[in-house]
């Protein structure tokens, strides 16, 4: 059998320079994948776990032959591989949204804190002007703590003062001397004043924090804007390079593939024509076949003649009707035994 080597017949495989170039292109295809993975690892950016879970489900359902026809974006999901360019855009966008919510939250807290500060200042001036006693100041602290902790009045939130505790406090305050009551009153007023000063300082700090967060948000926003303007073109640039490395080999192999295919087709046709040349040697309508048929006919006629002679001589076995062809077959032991039993 003739040994054939497609690689030996195709000039593409004998072009060493071209082979080195294409090998380098194949390395770059792999480097695109490795670069994507390295950036994910170094930046500690990983795809969503839910996406990975869905990818494993789809991979188990779709056969590989079906997956081969899917778009590249879908294949990346099935392979649990994310595009680092898309992933960075997603992470920056999520970070911006989270920063915006954080700024909104701290700004709302600052506004509420300023309102509380104004309310406390008004209440303390009223307490000093009306000379609230220690018991009333104590009740005021409980009410304000409840209001601050549970501004919407939701059941189960804030503090709860049992009725029995209120009676105990009434009893304790009733036991204080006027001097002790005044000391308690002054102590509670001092606590309220210090709380106001603390609140005022804290509001300043919150304002500074809001300004700092705003700076960070603006910096992230400008970076995100710049990234989005070049991110998609960068994807297009990379995909163009990747696809070109895949199609370049086809450009070089195309002509050689046509040559090799035509050569094999013509060789197969020539072999078929060689076989056709032997057809007359095996033709059915030939003198040899005519002689064969005549020979077989002669054998049949001779047998009929023997039958006719045997009939004329009365040599047919008893019970065999005339015209029956009798063939003498030697009896085997099994046949002889069967005939004897009959």
Secondary structure, DSSP 8 states (H G I E B T S, - for coil): -----HHHH-GGGG-HHHHHHHHHHHHHHHHHHHHHHHHHHHTT----HHHHHHHHHHHHHS-HHHHTTS-HHHHHHHTT---HHHHHHHHHHHHHHHHHHHHHHHHHHHHHHHHHHHHHHHHHHHHHHHT--HHHHHHHHHHHHHHHHTTT--TT-S----HHHHHHHHHHHHHS-HHHHHHHHHHHHHHHHHHHHHHHHHHHHHHHHHHHHHHHHHHHHHHHHHHHHHHHHHHHHHHHHHHHHHHHHHHHHHHHHHHHHHHHHHHHHHHHHHHHHTGGGG-SSSHHHHHHHHHHHHHHHHHHHHHHHHHHTT-S-TT--TT---------HHHHHHHHH-
